[in-house]
């Protein structure tokens, strides 16, 4: 199966850089949009000949900001895009730079759920209820099916997250948990009935959600997402009401290395921030002895907060803030040539300078 057909099945709208422009794929058709480089990281997106709606523009901007070493700001000529400007501004996808230009800031664009959450996003009401570490919000029902999808340019594949199906995925879960390498740190090896009960208990717990990570629809890793207030970590950390955490195992031994870690790790963080806009931080508690995992987390933007003891391990509390994730463009694997240079194209920088209103 070619990438284009795979992506078409999983992503209703997606785009990739092509030569001097960007090609957007939707509903079996494609549109080529020219890009003019104005220098200093500013890329002008030129409208295609046929009318372009909001999903098309968002997909094009994703392609231009999804894998860039240095800062990028997509700019739109207001006269050329005047028909779409009210919707772009109302959604927060664009900001007015001056009388001629709109700016599509990545830190805002990547917080919109449109491209990445196939089920959309509802605002669940907040009501505090008693829990093991104080009060926590009543949690929404756990979703089923595909939760998130994203085209990964450096793999030329579609990464997706889907809710684990306790029956259909039981054999795979059982196989991965009994892998010697996985069992050494997950410590949940056992017979099939044990794993059936494990997943059953998880399904009954509102604060836990099992999820599979897939490439072009093929599962290769497993995540356990949890709300931090109700989790064991809540006894060691004053978690925010909507803070979330996670555990991971990579079941497919061929899906290892930097290209894969920089696919699933920021994409998982992106999903958790998108799925609940009230989530201000993501946390984890890797073993203090797991130096490689701690190195990967630090490179991915997590701060080491403190060490503490569980009954079974010495752990490190790591934390990633929402604002930092989006402003630092951590989904894009950036490695700027001058990492100490102040940002030039962030919304806050341009607001201070008067170049954005």
Buried (B, 14 or more C-beta within 10 A) or exposed (E): EEBEEBBBEBBBBBBBBBEEBBBBBBEEEBBBBEBEEEEEBBBBBBBBEEEBEBBBBBBBBBBBBBBBEBBBBBBBBBEEBEEBBEEBEEBEBBBBBEEEBBBBBBBBBBBBBBBBBBEEBEEEEEEEEEBEBEEBBEBEEBBEEBBBBBBBBEBEBBBBBBBBBBEEBBEBBBEBBBBEEBBEBBEBBEEEEEBBEBBEEBBEBBBBBBBBBBBBBEBBBBBBBBBBBBBBBBEBBEBBBBBBBBBBBBBBEEBEEEEBBBBBBBBBBBBBBBBBEEBBBBBBBBBBEBEEBBEBBEBBBBEBEEEBEEEEBEBBBBBBBBEBBBBBBBBBBBEEEEEEEEBBBBBEBBEEEEEBE
